[in-house]
């Protein structure tokens, strides 16, 4: 572990930092930027960029070296502290003993590792949330809801912004609503693990999502995909959903094609509009696939174009053109293989016959 020494010059710098915060915020080459350069090896550009994030924040006379001491004691190295301060420079001016330390202690009680703590602190706004009013009640609720402390920790790592909400107030109405539709608690919690923000929306959004799945996409409530569909639609506002549906229609998809796709894999609607357009152009304009074929093989629309679809299609095309494949292998089957199986079946046996393509393919995997 490293120690940031507090020699006379640095103590003087701390003193300057306290007394000239307002001036530092206004000046491009300010004292705070100088402090970051000297203490955490920021480049001048990085330091100015980081200090600019604080230009409109009211600071009090807190001592940054207390923050460094705490993070050092937790086991963070200098690089981790630099990353944390760069993304959350307001930590430099927090009340370490009164505010930060008690909150970190609570999180450590969940068994979070040092890197996990660093990630959580960087991505959440827990510093602005009251320990007794938000953090502790949320943790108590999650501990009661989930099987183990490990599950609570995994949820918080996946979605650190959960502390932005009053979970005991927001989540129960949505859980009850889904239970009234016939979904079991274990299934609801699985959905919560997949998308922690899923249960943080307004109950009327859940009602709208269920209504659309049943009435517009003709998905039965008993479908194993139904709750997945709710996850997707509850996070999509009406205008975004309609724009995405219009993209499919612009490529000649009928409503029955769209319904089939949603019934097979609702997550196709979670893709960005740009992703949907790019994917449809490739499969329909370049490869000549029909809407019904794609709708019935919906996973094709979710795989990564850059890392999976295009590289594997190039390999498959080469093997077919050179009659190196025994039997028939369609692109849908090829992209459905795991990476190790695809390499074993379609890449490694033909490495010497396609050295340039092999290199390009392996590069696409890195």
N, C-alpha and C positions, 0 to 999 in steps of 0.2 A: 504493500500500500504506500501511497505517496503522502507527503505532508507539504502543505503550502506554508512556507515559513512566513512569520510576521516580523520582519526586520524593521529597523527604524524607518526606512524609506516607505515600506508598505503601510506601516501604521500612519505615517504622514499622509499617504495616499488615501487610506480609509477616512482620515479626518477631513481631507479635501472633498472626498466623495459625499460625506454627510452634509457638509456645509454648502456645497455648490451643486446640489441636485438639479435645481431649476436651471442653472446656467448650463449644466452638463446636458440637459435635455434639449436645450436650444442650440448648442454648438455642435457642428458636425464632428470635429475632432475633440470629443468631450472627455471629461475625467473618467466617466464610466467605461468608455471604449478603451482608454489607456489602462485602466484597471484590468479589464478582460485580457488585454494583450499581455500584460506583465504577469498575471496570476494563472491564467489557463491556456496560454499559448494560442490565443485567437490571432488570426491575421488581422491587420488593420481593417480590411474590408469586412471581415466577419464581425469584428467588434462594433464597428459603426452600424452595421445592419441590425445586430442584436440590441444595441442600446437604443436604436430608433424605435423599437417596439415599445419602449417605456416612455416615449416622449410625452404622452398625454396622461401618464399615470401619476397620481400623487404618492410620493414616497415619504416615508418617515425615517428617522435616524436609526436604522438597524445596522447590524454589523455583519457584512458578508462572510467574514472568516468563520463565524459561527455555523453558517450553512456548510461551508467546506469541511469543517471539523465533523459535523454530523454525518455528512455523506461519506467521508473518509472512514469514520467509525463503522458505518454500515457495510463497508467493503467495496464501495465504488472506486474505480480507478479514475485517473485524471481525464481519460478520454470520455468515460461515461458521464462525468460531471460536466465536462465541456458541452457534450451533446444535450444534456438536460438543461443547462443554463441557457444554451443557445435557443432552445425551443420554448423555454419557460423562464425568461429573465426576471420575471416578477418574484421568483424564489429568492433572489438576492436581497429583497427588501421585506421578506416575511418575518414574522415573530417566530424565530426558530423554536425556542423553549416552550412558549405558550401555545403556538398554533401548529407548527409543522411536526415537531417531535411526537406529540401524543397521537396524531393521525397516522404517522408512520408506524408507531408501535402497534396500533390496531391492525394495520395491514400485515405487519410481520406475523401477527397472531394467526393469520390465515395460511402461513407457510409459504408466502411468496418469496422467490429467490431474489437476489440482488438485481440481476438483469430485468426480472419481471417487475420489481418495484420501480426501477428506473423508467421502464416503458410506461407503467401505469401513471407515474408522476408526470411524465412528459405529455401524455395524451388526455389526461383527465383534468377537470377543474376542481378537484377535491380541496384545493387550498382555499377556495372561496366558500366552501360548504361547511356549515357548522358541525362540529363533532357530535354534539348531543342532539341537535335538531334534525340532521339529515343522515350523516355517515353511520352512526350507531344504529338508529332505527332501521335504516336500509339493510345493514348487515344482519341484524336480528331477524328481519323478515326473510332475507335470503337463506339464512341458516335453517329457519323453520320450514321453508318451502323446498329446499334442495336436500338430497340425501346426506352429503358430507361437506366439511369445510373445503375439501379439494374441489368439489363442484362449484362452490361459491367463488373460490379463487379463479377457476377457469373462466367463469362467466365474466368476472371483473377484468381479467386479462383480455378477453375477447372484445369487451365493450366497456372501457374505462369511464365512458360518459354516463354510465348508469347513475352515478352520484349527482347528476344534474336533475334527477327526478325524485319525487317523494313516492318510493315504490309501494309502501303499504297502502297508499291511497289510490295510486294509478292502476296497479296490476290486478287486484282482486275482482273488480267489476268485469274485466275482460276475461279472466279465467272462468268466472261464473257463467258468462255469456256463452263461451265455447262449450262448457260442460252442458249447458241447456240445449245446445245443438247436438249433443251426443258424444262429444270427444272426451276421452278419459284423461285424467290428470297426467299419467305417464306420457301420453302422446303430446299433450300440451307442453310439458316440460322439455321434451325432446325438441319441439319447435323453438322453445325459448333458448335452448343451448345452440341451435343452429343460427338463430337470429335474435340476440338478446333484446333488440329494440322492438321486436315483434309485439310484445305485450304492453308497450308504452303508449299506444295510440288511443284515440277516443273510441268508446264502445260503438258509436254509430258507424265508424269506419269498418269495424268487424262485421256489423250487420250489412253494410253495403257490399263488402267483399263476398260474404256468403250468398247474398241475393244475386250478385253477378255470376258467380260460379254455377249456381243452380239454374238460373233463368236465361242467362246469356250464353254460357259455355256448356250448358247441359251436362254438368258433372254431378253424379249422384253423391249424396252425403256419405255414402258407404265406401266411396273410392279411397284407396290408399293415398291418392294424390291430393285429396281435398284440402287437408290442413296445410299442405305445401302451397296450394293455390291461395289459401287465405294469407299465408305469410307474404306472398308476393303482392297480392292486390291491396293489402292493408297498408303497404308502404308506397303505393303508387296513387298519386292524385288522378282525378278523372281526365284532366287534360293530357297528362303524360301517357296514360293508358290509351286514350283515343288516338294520339299521334302515332303510337307504336302499331296499333291495329291498322291505321291508315297506310302505314308503310307496307305491311303484308298485302293489303288490298291492292296497292299500287303495283305490286308484282304479280297480280292475277289470282291472289288467294281468295277463295270463297269463304263465307262465314262458317261453312261446315269444315273446311280445311283448318281454319283458325281454331275452331272448337276441338277438333281432333288433336291438334298440337298441344293445346292447353291441357286437355285430358291426359295426354301422354307425359308432358313435362311442363308444368306451369312456369318454371324458372326461365323459360324462353322469353317471357314477358319482362323479366328482370334485366335483360341485356339492354345496353344503351341503344339509342336510336342509330348511332353511327355503326355499332357492331351489327345490328340487325340488317342495315342496308348493305354493309360490306359482305356479310355472310350470304345474303340472298343473291347479290350480284354474282358472287363466285359460283354458287351451286346452280343457279338458274341460268344466268347469262353465259358463263364459261363452260359449265359441265352439262347444262341442258336438263337438269332435274325438274320434275313437275312438282307443283305444290303438294299434292296428296302424298307423293313419295316422301317428301321432306317432313310433312306433318306426321306421318306414321313412324318416322325415324327422327323424332324431335331432338335427341341428344346431338345430332349433327350440328344443330344450330347453336349449341352451347359450348362446344369444344373451342379451344383457342385456334384462331386461324393461323397465327404466326408460328406457334410452337407445336401444333399438332396437325391440323387439317392440311395446310399447304405442303409442309415438308413430307408428310406421309403420302400425299397424293403424287408428289414428284417421284418418290421412290417407287410407288406402285405403277405409275405410268412407265417408268424406265424398265421395270421388270417385265411388264406386259409387252412392251414394244420389242424387247429382246428375247421374248419367249423363255424367260427364266423361271416363271412360276409354273408349278404343277397344280392343275386344278384351277378353279375359279375363285377369285378373292375380290370382293367388292370393297369400295372405299369405306362404306359404313362399318363393315366387319374389321377392316384394317385400323380404323381410328378407334374402334372399341377395344382393341387389344391394350393391355398394359404396356408401358414403355419397354420393359424387359422382354415381354413376349413378342412385341413387334420387332425389336432388334434381332431376337433369336430366330424369328421366322423369315423376316424380309430384308434385313440389313447385313448382319454379320456373315451369313453364308455367301454373300455376293460382293463382299468388300473389295476383293481384288479385281472384279469385273467392272466396278464403278467407283474408282478411287476418288475422283473429284466430287461425285455426288455423295459419297460416304462422308467426305470431309465437310461438305456443306450441311449435310444432315446433322452430324455431330455438333457442328457449330451452332445450329439452331436449338440444340438441346442445352447449351451452356448458358 
